[in-house]
Amino acid sequence: MLNYIDMVGNIASDPELKTVKGSVSLLKFNLAVDRPVRSAGAKANADYFPMEVWNKYAVSLAPY
């Protein structure tokens, strides 16, 4: 069984599209995900996650 996670956030760095081993596409970028604000006066913070997208999904996401 694979682990599955959904993250909703903003792309925080310029995506880098690379080709590895001749024909495999790889897209790397950082995703900023906001932490929930627990109190009214609290400052919003974000966590940054390094992301990798492979093959046809990398090519289709690269322009964004």
C-alpha positions as semicolon CSV with decimal commas, in nm:
position;residue;x (nm);y (nm);z (nm)
1;M;0,000;0,000;0,000
2;L;0,125;0,347;-0,088
3;N;0,107;0,648;0,140
4;Y;-0,117;0,922;0,007
5;I;-0,128;1,289;0,106
6;D;-0,310;1,592;-0,031
7;M;-0,146;1,932;0,012
8;V;-0,300;2,261;-0,092
9;G;-0,064;2,552;-0,120
10;N;0,132;2,787;-0,343
11;I;0,436;2,718;-0,556
12;A;0,708;2,903;-0,365
13;S;1,000;2,873;-0,606
14;D;1,051;2,869;-0,982
15;P;0,989;2,516;-1,112
16;E;1,296;2,349;-1,264
17;L;1,220;2,104;-1,546
18;K;1,499;1,855;-1,619
19;T;1,537;1,547;-1,834
20;V;1,710;1,253;-1,669
21;K;1,829;0,929;-1,828
22;G;1,753;1,059;-2,174
23;S;1,373;1,069;-2,177
24;V;1,236;1,092;-1,821
25;S;1,107;1,438;-1,722
26;L;1,156;1,565;-1,367
27;L;1,010;1,888;-1,224
28;K;1,134;2,023;-0,889
29;F;0,983;2,310;-0,685
30;N;0,894;2,411;-0,329
31;L;0,533;2,413;-0,210
32;A;0,427;2,660;0,064
33;V;0,142;2,527;0,280
34;D;-0,019;2,761;0,534
35;R;-0,045;2,644;0,893
36;P;-0,385;2,686;1,057
37;V;-0,416;3,002;1,267
38;R;-0,540;2,902;1,612
39;S;-0,600;3,241;1,774
40;A;-0,735;3,571;1,643
41;G;-0,413;3,774;1,690
42;A;-0,170;3,505;1,575
43;K;0,054;3,556;1,275
44;A;0,010;3,321;0,978
45;N;0,304;3,087;0,911
46;A;0,379;2,849;0,627
47;D;0,570;2,525;0,593
48;Y;0,777;2,464;0,278
49;F;0,794;2,118;0,122
50;P;1,031;2,015;-0,159
51;M;0,829;1,851;-0,436
52;E;0,925;1,628;-0,730
53;V;0,691;1,552;-1,018
54;W;0,781;1,289;-1,278
55;N;0,707;1,204;-1,643
56;K;0,398;1,345;-1,819
57;Y;0,278;1,521;-1,503
58;A;0,607;1,714;-1,488
59;V;0,568;1,834;-1,845
60;S;0,206;1,942;-1,795
61;L;0,276;2,126;-1,466
62;A;0,595;2,304;-1,581
63;P;0,425;2,611;-1,741
64;Y;0,253;2,699;-1,414
